Amino acid sequence: MKRGWMIMIAFVLVLLPVLSACSKTAEEPKTSASPSASASQEPKASASPAASASAAPANTNKYNPPITLTTVGKVLPTVKYAAGDSADNNPWTRAYESEFGIKLKYLWTVDPTQWEQKTNLMIASGDIPDFFLANGVQFKQLVEAGLLADMTEAYAKAPDSVKKVLTEGGDQPLKSATVDGKLMAIPWTGVPREGSQMIWVRMDWLKKLNLPEPKTMDDVLKISAAFTAQDPDGNGKNDTFGLALDKDFVTLTGFFNGYGAYRDIWLKDASGKLVYSTIQPAMKTALQKLQDMTKQGQIDPEFGTKAFAKVAESIVNGKIGLMYNSPYSGLYPLQSGKDNDPAMEWKAFPVVSADGQQPKNQTDLGVVGYWVVKKGVKQPEALFKMIDFWIKTFYDNKEDDIYKKYVNDGNVEIWQMNAIAVYKAFKNADQKIKVTKALETKDTSNLTGDDKGVYNNIQKFLGGDNSSWGWNSIFGKDGSMGVTDQYRQNNQYIANEFITSPLPAQVEKGPALDKMKNELFTKIILGTASIDQFDKFVEDWKKNGGDEITKEVNDWYAKNK
């Protein structure tokens, strides 16, 4: 699941700021939102962030004299500095100094591909800057080495806007950064709940075959069967499949969840102990259904060799009619399908269950990393000031000139120059609500620059421009973010209770166990292995390291729950 989450983050970096802080569960999109799509108006009179109440906090907490904080950073290839600007001197660093009296000094910057190795070497030396971003393993090493400041008191005094963002996706991010009751880092929160899977359905096929919209798992199975056997594309050939499936099972998470089965997470059992979800009986039931579907021709028999990017080609070419995937799928891969065939129409529906109960969508911790502060730094609260500036400038600002100065000027993704960030858990779901209201009322006064970019793209689609169909499929009246909001209102989530970096047994034996699992699951789905082999797999998983992993996980949980 870690790979899936990192792909989500890659998607965030591709589509921000027009689709800010979002996620994806498959491969990189082939197209991304144009930066200029968000620049909706000419800038008004020049303003500083403090000039707008919605743009940034007033500088009542400015350090005098100014302080200097050292850090390190990664510079994305898309970052283009203006003449004379640099990591140390750009719109964001100048704002930190003018608003808060915080001067930043970068000790080094590297390409993201070199970040982990460079940071590891730095940590090993024991010579770390005042603050920086660490991954989960690095955070654990830093805590054990006693190199980090306790952020508990600083967090207690942090602005409410910061606390809201850090907790709106649940309490797990902060719990994961807490050691022995002390907050030892600021989690860079992500969007795991917003990215929960849903069912994308070829609506033109559904209507042609006079099928009902999916409300139960039986409906899904009947739709898949019909999309396979009833020639939905009308070409007289037996060349369509019902359900999308890839070799990494990325597109199966929602399907499994519909059977009460959960993939590669740790859940509490009736005794309060943590158990590995993948070896529970519900998984066997779901695999049996998939085997039946393959026997009936509903699943591509070559799925075991195809990454999602290859499966996406089949979807784009009109060969598959059902897909479990993230709410962002309208932009990738479905927009390309619409470009190829304007008659192609997809719509997202909530995950449905096999037992009639409301299904739960599995979620991971979804933390991008941890903002850590060196022990001994006298002003750890400075990080919360900069995060507050990020939230108010990037997310809340409604002034076009502020947007173009700090977020996107139509040519450069300036937001990437920020020194510290966190993501709102439901930014896009909230945006859908605002944009839908603006479309109904024609009043855009409550929209941010980012909102206006989405609004304008939907207006283009409504005006006949199919190249903006993807935006409407996500943020329009019946868009996928409506399903996301439904999940949120119903609290349809079941969380992975294991929220720390891999333990020794997981590091040593996890890869072999994962390989064994993936190979068997592929064979079961293809029908080359009996479903009863699942029971042997459970036994083998336990004796080949699974029991040891389970013990370590529960020992950790007993100390940290």
C-alpha positions as CSV (number, residue, x, y, z in Angstrom):
1,M,0.0,0.0,0.0
2,K,3.0,2.3,0.5
3,R,3.6,2.4,-3.3
4,G,-0.1,3.3,-3.9
5,W,0.2,6.2,-1.4
6,M,3.4,7.6,-3.0
7,I,1.7,7.5,-6.4
8,M,-1.1,9.5,-4.8
9,I,1.4,12.1,-3.7
10,A,3.0,12.2,-7.2
11,F,-0.5,13.0,-8.5
12,V,-0.8,15.8,-6.0
13,L,2.4,17.3,-7.4
14,V,1.3,17.0,-11.0
15,L,-2.1,18.7,-10.5
16,L,-1.6,21.2,-7.8
17,P,-2.6,24.0,-7.6
18,V,-5.6,23.7,-9.9
19,L,-6.5,20.4,-8.3
20,S,-4.7,21.0,-5.0
21,A,-3.6,18.3,-2.6
22,C,-5.4,15.5,-4.3
23,S,-4.6,11.9,-4.9
24,K,-4.7,9.0,-7.3
25,T,-4.5,5.3,-6.8
26,A,-3.0,4.3,-10.1
27,E,-0.3,5.6,-12.5
28,E,0.9,9.1,-13.4
29,P,-1.5,11.0,-15.6
30,K,-0.4,11.6,-19.1
31,T,-1.8,15.2,-19.1
32,S,-1.9,17.7,-16.3
33,A,-3.9,20.8,-15.6
34,S,-2.5,23.8,-17.3
35,P,-1.1,26.3,-14.7
36,S,-2.8,29.1,-16.6
37,A,-6.2,27.5,-16.1
38,S,-6.4,28.9,-12.7
39,A,-5.5,32.5,-13.5
40,S,-9.1,33.8,-13.9
41,Q,-8.7,37.5,-13.8
42,E,-6.2,40.3,-14.2
43,P,-4.7,41.3,-10.8
44,K,-6.2,44.1,-8.9
45,A,-4.1,46.7,-7.1
46,S,-0.9,45.4,-5.6
47,A,-1.3,43.9,-2.1
48,S,0.9,42.1,0.4
49,P,-0.4,38.9,2.0
50,A,-1.2,40.9,5.2
51,A,-3.3,43.3,3.2
52,S,-6.1,40.7,2.9
53,A,-7.6,39.1,6.0
54,S,-8.2,35.9,3.9
55,A,-4.7,35.9,2.5
56,A,-2.4,35.8,5.6
57,P,-2.3,36.4,9.3
58,A,-1.5,39.9,10.5
59,N,2.1,40.3,11.6
60,T,1.3,40.7,15.3
61,N,3.7,37.8,16.1
62,K,6.7,39.1,14.1
63,Y,10.0,38.4,15.7
64,N,12.0,41.5,16.5
65,P,14.9,41.2,16.0
66,P,14.4,38.7,13.2
67,I,15.5,35.1,13.7
68,T,17.3,32.8,11.3
69,L,16.3,29.2,10.8
70,T,18.4,26.7,8.7
71,T,16.8,24.0,6.7
72,V,17.4,21.8,3.6
73,G,15.1,21.2,0.7
74,K,14.3,19.5,-2.5
75,V,13.7,21.5,-5.7
76,L,11.3,20.1,-8.2
77,P,12.3,20.3,-11.9
78,T,9.1,22.4,-12.4
79,V,10.3,25.2,-10.1
80,K,11.5,28.1,-12.1
81,Y,12.9,31.0,-10.1
82,A,12.7,34.6,-11.4
83,A,15.9,36.4,-12.2
84,G,17.9,36.9,-9.0
85,D,15.7,34.5,-7.0
86,S,16.7,31.3,-5.3
87,A,15.6,28.8,-2.7
88,D,16.8,31.4,-0.1
89,N,15.2,34.4,-1.8
90,N,11.8,34.0,-3.4
91,P,8.2,35.3,-2.8
92,W,7.7,32.8,0.0
93,T,10.9,33.4,1.9
94,R,10.5,37.1,1.6
95,A,7.0,36.8,3.0
96,Y,8.3,34.7,6.0
97,E,10.7,37.6,6.8
98,S,8.3,40.5,6.2
99,E,5.4,38.9,8.0
100,F,7.1,37.1,10.8
101,G,10.7,38.1,11.0
102,I,11.8,34.6,10.0
103,K,14.9,34.4,7.7
104,L,15.5,31.1,6.1
105,K,18.9,29.7,5.1
106,Y,19.1,26.5,3.0
107,L,22.2,24.5,3.8
108,W,21.6,22.5,0.6
109,T,18.9,21.7,-1.9
110,V,18.7,18.6,-4.2
111,D,16.6,17.0,-6.8
112,P,13.8,14.9,-5.3
113,T,15.5,11.7,-6.5
114,Q,18.5,12.4,-4.3
115,W,16.6,13.6,-1.3
116,E,16.4,10.4,0.8
117,Q,20.0,9.5,0.4
118,K,21.2,13.0,1.1
119,T,19.0,13.2,4.2
120,N,20.2,9.8,5.4
121,L,23.8,10.9,5.2
122,M,23.0,14.1,7.0
123,I,21.2,12.3,9.9
124,A,24.0,9.8,10.2
125,S,26.4,12.7,10.7
126,G,24.3,14.0,13.5
127,D,24.6,17.5,12.1
128,I,21.1,18.5,11.2
129,P,19.5,21.9,10.4
130,D,16.9,23.7,12.6
131,F,14.0,22.1,10.7
132,F,13.5,19.8,7.8
133,L,11.2,17.1,6.3
134,A,11.9,13.5,7.3
135,N,10.2,10.3,6.2
136,G,8.8,7.8,8.7
137,V,12.0,5.8,9.1
138,Q,14.1,8.9,9.4
139,F,11.7,10.3,12.0
140,K,12.1,7.2,14.1
141,Q,15.9,7.3,13.9
142,L,15.9,11.0,14.9
143,V,13.7,10.3,17.9
144,E,15.9,7.4,19.0
145,A,19.0,9.5,18.7
146,G,17.5,12.2,20.8
147,L,18.0,14.9,18.2
148,L,14.5,16.4,18.1
149,A,12.6,19.1,19.9
150,D,9.4,18.4,21.8
151,M,6.7,20.3,19.9
152,T,3.8,19.6,22.4
153,E,3.8,23.1,23.9
154,A,4.3,24.9,20.6
155,Y,1.4,22.9,19.1
156,A,-0.9,23.8,22.0
157,K,-0.4,27.5,21.1
158,A,-0.6,27.0,17.4
159,P,-3.3,28.8,15.3
160,D,-6.7,27.1,15.1
161,S,-6.4,27.0,11.3
162,V,-3.3,24.8,11.7
163,K,-4.9,22.5,14.2
164,K,-8.0,22.1,12.0
165,V,-6.0,21.0,9.0
166,L,-3.8,18.6,11.0
167,T,-6.9,16.9,12.5
168,E,-9.7,17.1,9.9
169,G,-8.7,13.8,8.4
170,G,-8.7,12.0,11.7
171,D,-6.3,11.8,14.7
172,Q,-3.9,9.3,13.3
173,P,-1.4,11.7,11.7
174,L,-0.8,13.4,15.1
175,K,-0.7,10.1,16.9
176,S,1.9,8.9,14.5
177,A,4.1,11.9,15.4
178,T,3.6,11.4,19.1
179,V,6.2,9.4,21.1
180,D,5.7,8.7,24.8
181,G,3.0,11.3,25.0
182,K,5.1,14.0,23.4
183,L,4.5,15.5,19.9
184,M,7.9,15.1,18.3
185,A,7.1,16.3,14.8
186,I,4.4,18.0,12.7
187,P,2.9,15.5,10.3
188,W,2.6,16.6,6.7
189,T,-1.0,15.5,6.4
190,G,-2.2,14.0,3.1
191,V,-5.6,13.0,1.6
192,P,-6.2,9.3,2.2
193,R,-9.9,9.6,3.0
194,E,-10.6,11.9,0.1
195,G,-8.9,9.5,-2.2
196,S,-11.1,6.5,-1.2
197,Q,-12.1,4.4,-4.2
198,M,-15.5,4.4,-5.9
199,I,-17.1,2.6,-8.8
200,W,-16.7,4.3,-12.2
201,V,-19.3,3.0,-14.7
202,R,-19.6,3.4,-18.5
203,M,-23.0,5.1,-18.5
204,D,-23.5,5.0,-22.2
205,W,-23.2,1.2,-22.1
206,L,-25.4,1.0,-19.0
207,K,-28.2,3.0,-20.8
208,K,-27.8,1.1,-24.0
209,L,-28.3,-2.2,-22.2
210,N,-31.0,-0.8,-20.0
211,L,-29.3,-1.7,-16.7
212,P,-29.9,-0.2,-13.3
213,E,-27.3,1.9,-11.6
214,P,-25.3,-0.1,-9.0
215,K,-26.7,-0.2,-5.5
216,T,-25.6,-3.6,-4.4
217,M,-22.7,-6.0,-5.2
218,D,-25.2,-8.1,-7.2
219,D,-25.8,-5.1,-9.4
220,V,-22.1,-4.7,-10.0
221,L,-21.7,-8.4,-10.9
222,K,-24.7,-8.2,-13.3
223,I,-23.4,-5.1,-14.9
224,S,-20.0,-6.6,-15.4
225,A,-21.5,-9.7,-16.9
226,A,-23.6,-7.7,-19.3
227,F,-20.7,-5.5,-20.3
228,T,-18.8,-8.7,-21.2
229,A,-21.5,-10.7,-23.0
230,Q,-24.0,-8.2,-24.5
231,D,-21.7,-6.4,-27.0
232,P,-22.1,-3.0,-25.3
233,D,-19.9,-1.2,-28.0
234,G,-22.1,-2.7,-30.8
235,N,-19.2,-3.9,-33.0
236,G,-20.5,-7.4,-33.2
237,K,-17.3,-8.8,-31.5
238,N,-16.7,-10.5,-28.2
239,D,-14.0,-8.0,-27.2
240,T,-15.1,-6.2,-24.0
241,F,-14.4,-6.9,-20.4
242,G,-16.6,-6.0,-17.4
243,L,-14.1,-5.1,-14.7
244,A,-10.7,-3.4,-14.8
245,L,-7.9,-5.3,-13.0
246,D,-4.2,-4.7,-12.9
247,K,-1.2,-6.8,-11.7
248,D,-0.7,-4.8,-8.5
249,F,-4.4,-5.0,-7.6
250,V,-4.6,-1.2,-7.3
251,T,-8.1,-1.3,-8.8
252,L,-9.4,-4.0,-6.5
253,T,-9.4,-2.1,-3.2
254,G,-13.0,-0.9,-3.5
255,F,-14.1,-4.3,-4.7
256,F,-12.6,-6.1,-1.7
257,N,-14.1,-3.5,0.6
258,G,-17.5,-4.3,-0.7
259,Y,-17.1,-7.8,0.7
260,G,-15.7,-6.6,4.0
261,A,-12.2,-7.6,2.9
262,Y,-9.3,-5.2,3.3
263,R,-6.0,-5.3,1.6
264,D,-2.7,-5.1,3.4
265,I,-3.8,-3.2,6.6
266,W,-3.9,-4.0,10.3
267,L,-7.3,-4.1,12.0
268,K,-8.5,-4.6,15.6
269,D,-10.2,-8.0,16.2
270,A,-12.8,-8.7,18.9
271,S,-10.1,-9.1,21.5
272,G,-8.5,-5.8,20.8
273,K,-5.5,-7.3,19.1
274,L,-4.3,-6.3,15.6
275,V,-4.7,-8.8,12.8
276,Y,-3.5,-8.7,9.2
277,S,-6.5,-8.0,7.0
278,T,-5.4,-9.9,4.0
279,I,-5.5,-13.3,5.6
280,Q,-9.1,-12.9,7.0
281,P,-11.9,-15.1,5.6
282,A,-13.7,-12.3,3.8
283,M,-10.7,-12.1,1.4
284,K,-11.3,-15.7,0.3
285,T,-14.9,-14.8,-0.5
286,A,-13.9,-11.8,-2.6
287,L,-11.2,-13.9,-4.5
288,Q,-13.8,-16.6,-5.2
289,K,-16.0,-14.0,-6.9
290,L,-13.1,-12.7,-9.0
291,Q,-12.3,-16.2,-10.0
292,D,-15.9,-16.7,-11.1
293,M,-15.8,-13.5,-13.1
294,T,-12.6,-14.5,-14.9
295,K,-14.1,-17.9,-15.8
296,Q,-17.0,-15.9,-17.4
297,G,-14.7,-13.8,-19.4
298,Q,-15.3,-10.6,-17.4
299,I,-11.7,-10.0,-16.5
300,D,-8.8,-9.7,-18.9
301,P,-6.8,-13.0,-18.6
302,E,-3.6,-11.0,-19.2
303,F,-4.1,-8.7,-16.2
304,G,-1.3,-10.4,-14.3
305,T,1.2,-8.9,-16.6
306,K,-0.3,-5.4,-16.9
307,A,0.5,-2.4,-14.7
308,F,-2.4,0.1,-14.4
309,A,-1.0,2.3,-17.2
310,K,-1.5,-0.7,-19.6
311,V,-5.0,-1.3,-18.2
312,A,-5.7,2.4,-18.7
313,E,-5.1,2.0,-22.4
314,S,-7.8,-0.7,-22.6
315,I,-10.2,1.7,-20.8
316,V,-9.3,4.6,-23.1
317,N,-9.9,2.4,-26.1
318,G,-13.3,1.4,-24.9
319,K,-12.7,-2.2,-23.9
320,I,-13.6,-2.1,-20.2
321,G,-16.8,-0.7,-18.6
322,L,-16.3,-0.9,-14.8
323,M,-13.4,0.4,-12.7
324,Y,-12.8,0.8,-9.0
325,N,-10.5,3.8,-8.6
326,S,-10.1,7.2,-7.0
327,P,-12.4,10.2,-7.4
328,Y,-9.7,11.8,-9.6
329,S,-10.0,9.3,-12.4
330,G,-12.1,11.6,-14.6
331,L,-8.8,13.4,-15.4
332,Y,-6.8,10.3,-15.8
333,P,-7.4,8.0,-17.5
334,L,-11.0,8.7,-18.4
335,Q,-10.4,12.1,-20.1
336,S,-8.3,10.5,-22.8
337,G,-11.2,8.1,-23.4
338,K,-13.6,11.0,-23.8
339,D,-11.1,12.6,-26.2
340,N,-11.0,9.4,-28.3
341,D,-14.7,8.8,-28.2
342,P,-17.0,11.7,-27.4
343,A,-19.9,9.3,-26.9
344,M,-18.0,7.7,-24.0
345,E,-19.6,8.6,-20.7
346,W,-18.5,7.7,-17.2
347,K,-19.9,8.4,-13.8
348,A,-18.7,7.6,-10.3
349,F,-20.9,5.7,-7.7
350,P,-20.3,4.8,-4.1
351,V,-18.7,1.4,-3.3
352,V,-21.5,-1.1,-2.6
353,S,-21.6,-4.1,-0.3
354,A,-22.5,-7.7,-0.7
355,D,-24.4,-7.9,2.6
356,G,-26.6,-4.9,2.4
357,Q,-24.7,-3.1,5.1
358,Q,-23.0,0.3,4.5
359,P,-19.4,-0.6,3.3
360,K,-16.3,0.9,4.8
361,N,-13.5,2.2,2.7
362,Q,-10.0,1.3,3.9
363,T,-7.6,4.1,4.5
364,D,-3.9,4.3,5.3
365,L,-2.1,6.8,7.5
366,G,-1.4,8.9,4.4
367,V,1.3,11.1,5.9
368,V,3.7,12.6,3.3
369,G,6.4,13.0,5.9
370,Y,7.2,14.7,9.2
371,W,8.4,18.3,9.7
372,V,11.0,17.9,12.5
373,V,12.7,20.6,14.6
374,K,16.2,20.2,16.0
375,K,16.5,19.9,19.8
376,G,17.6,23.2,21.2
377,V,15.9,25.5,18.7
378,K,14.5,28.4,20.7
379,Q,11.5,29.2,18.5
380,P,9.9,25.9,17.4
381,E,6.6,27.7,17.2
382,A,8.0,29.5,14.1
383,L,7.0,26.5,12.0
384,F,3.4,26.9,12.9
385,K,3.5,30.5,11.8
386,M,4.8,29.5,8.4
387,I,2.2,26.7,8.1
388,D,-0.5,29.2,9.0
389,F,0.8,31.4,6.2
390,W,0.7,28.5,3.8
391,I,-2.9,27.7,4.7
392,K,-4.2,31.2,4.4
393,T,-2.3,32.1,1.3
394,F,-2.6,28.8,-0.6
395,Y,-6.0,27.5,0.4
396,D,-8.1,30.4,1.8
397,N,-7.0,33.5,-0.2
398,K,-9.6,35.0,-2.6
399,E,-7.4,37.8,-4.0
400,D,-6.1,37.3,-7.5
401,D,-2.9,39.3,-7.0
402,I,-2.0,37.3,-3.9
403,Y,-2.8,34.1,-5.9
404,K,-0.5,35.1,-8.7
405,K,2.2,36.2,-6.4
406,Y,2.4,33.1,-4.2
407,V,0.6,30.3,-6.0
408,N,0.6,30.5,-9.8
409,D,1.2,33.4,-12.1
410,G,0.0,31.6,-15.2
411,N,3.6,30.4,-16.0
412,V,5.2,29.3,-12.8
413,E,4.0,27.1,-10.0
414,I,5.2,29.5,-7.3
415,W,3.5,27.5,-4.5
416,Q,6.3,24.9,-4.8
417,M,8.8,27.4,-3.4
418,N,7.2,27.2,0.0
419,A,9.4,25.9,2.8
420,I,6.8,24.0,4.7
421,A,3.3,22.7,3.9
422,V,0.4,20.5,5.0
423,Y,-2.6,19.3,2.9
424,K,-6.2,19.7,3.7
425,A,-7.9,16.3,4.0
426,F,-11.0,17.2,2.0
427,K,-9.9,20.2,0.0
428,N,-11.4,19.0,-3.3
429,A,-14.6,17.8,-1.7
430,D,-15.1,21.2,-0.2
431,Q,-14.2,22.8,-3.5
432,K,-16.9,20.7,-5.3
433,I,-19.5,22.1,-2.9
434,K,-18.4,25.7,-3.5
435,V,-18.1,25.4,-7.3
436,T,-21.5,23.6,-7.7
437,K,-23.1,26.4,-5.8
438,A,-21.4,29.0,-7.9
439,L,-22.5,27.2,-11.1
440,E,-26.1,27.3,-9.8
441,T,-26.1,31.0,-8.7
442,K,-23.5,32.4,-11.2
443,D,-21.9,34.1,-8.2
444,T,-18.2,33.5,-8.0
445,S,-17.4,36.0,-5.2
446,N,-16.8,33.3,-2.7
447,L,-14.3,31.4,-4.9
448,T,-10.6,31.3,-4.5
449,G,-8.3,31.5,-7.5
450,D,-8.1,27.8,-7.5
451,D,-11.8,27.4,-7.3
452,K,-12.2,29.8,-10.2
453,G,-9.9,27.6,-12.3
454,V,-12.2,24.6,-11.7
455,Y,-15.3,26.7,-12.3
456,N,-14.0,28.0,-15.6
457,N,-13.1,24.5,-16.8
458,I,-16.6,23.2,-16.0
459,Q,-18.1,26.2,-17.9
460,K,-15.9,25.3,-20.9
461,F,-17.3,21.8,-20.8
462,L,-20.9,23.0,-20.4
463,G,-20.2,25.2,-23.4
464,G,-19.3,22.2,-25.5
465,D,-15.6,21.7,-24.9
466,N,-15.1,18.0,-24.2
467,S,-11.5,18.5,-23.3
468,S,-12.7,19.8,-19.9
469,W,-15.1,16.8,-19.4
470,G,-12.8,15.4,-16.7
471,W,-13.2,18.5,-14.5
472,N,-17.0,18.2,-14.7
473,S,-16.8,14.5,-13.9
474,I,-15.1,15.3,-10.6
475,F,-16.5,18.7,-9.6
476,G,-19.7,19.1,-11.6
477,K,-23.3,18.6,-10.3
478,D,-23.0,14.7,-10.4
479,G,-19.2,14.7,-10.0
480,S,-17.2,12.1,-8.1
481,M,-16.5,14.5,-5.2
482,G,-20.1,14.2,-4.3
483,V,-19.5,10.6,-3.6
484,T,-16.4,11.6,-1.5
485,D,-18.5,14.0,0.5
486,Q,-21.1,11.2,1.1
487,Y,-18.3,9.0,2.4
488,R,-17.3,11.9,4.7
489,Q,-20.8,12.6,6.0
490,N,-21.3,8.9,6.7
491,N,-17.8,8.3,8.1
492,Q,-17.4,5.4,5.8
493,Y,-13.8,4.6,6.7
494,I,-11.9,1.8,8.3
495,A,-8.3,2.8,9.2
496,N,-5.1,0.9,9.2
497,E,-4.2,0.8,12.9
498,F,-0.5,0.3,12.2
499,I,0.8,3.8,11.8
500,T,4.6,3.6,12.3
501,S,7.5,2.7,10.1
502,P,8.1,-1.0,9.3
503,L,9.3,-3.1,12.2
504,P,12.3,-5.5,11.9
505,A,10.4,-8.6,11.0
506,Q,8.4,-6.6,8.3
507,V,11.6,-5.4,6.8
508,E,13.2,-8.8,6.8
509,K,10.3,-11.0,5.8
510,G,7.6,-8.8,4.4
511,P,8.9,-8.7,0.8
512,A,8.9,-12.5,0.5
513,L,5.4,-12.8,2.0
514,D,4.1,-10.1,-0.3
515,K,5.5,-11.9,-3.3
516,M,3.9,-15.2,-2.2
517,K,0.6,-13.4,-1.7
518,N,0.6,-11.6,-5.0
519,E,1.5,-14.7,-7.0
520,L,-1.2,-16.9,-5.4
521,F,-3.9,-14.2,-5.6
522,T,-3.1,-13.9,-9.3
523,K,-3.4,-17.6,-9.8
524,I,-6.6,-17.9,-7.9
525,I,-8.2,-15.1,-9.9
526,L,-7.1,-16.7,-13.1
527,G,-8.3,-20.1,-12.0
528,T,-5.0,-21.8,-12.2
529,A,-5.0,-22.3,-8.4
530,S,-8.0,-23.6,-6.4
531,I,-9.7,-21.1,-4.0
532,D,-8.8,-23.6,-1.3
533,Q,-5.2,-22.7,-1.8
534,F,-6.0,-19.5,0.2
535,D,-6.2,-21.5,3.4
536,K,-2.8,-23.0,2.8
537,F,-1.5,-19.5,2.0
538,V,-2.7,-18.3,5.4
539,E,-0.9,-21.1,7.1
540,D,2.3,-20.5,5.1
541,W,2.1,-16.7,5.7
542,K,2.0,-17.3,9.5
543,K,4.8,-19.8,9.7
544,N,7.1,-18.0,7.3
545,G,7.2,-14.8,9.3
546,G,3.6,-13.6,9.6
547,D,3.3,-14.7,13.2
548,E,6.5,-13.0,14.1
549,I,5.4,-9.8,12.3
550,T,2.0,-10.0,14.1
551,K,3.7,-10.3,17.5
552,E,5.9,-7.2,16.8
553,V,3.0,-5.2,15.5
554,N,1.0,-6.0,18.6
555,D,3.9,-5.3,20.9
556,W,4.2,-1.9,19.3
557,Y,0.4,-1.3,19.4
558,A,0.3,-2.2,23.2
559,K,2.7,0.7,23.8
560,N,1.2,3.2,21.4
561,K,-2.6,2.7,21.3
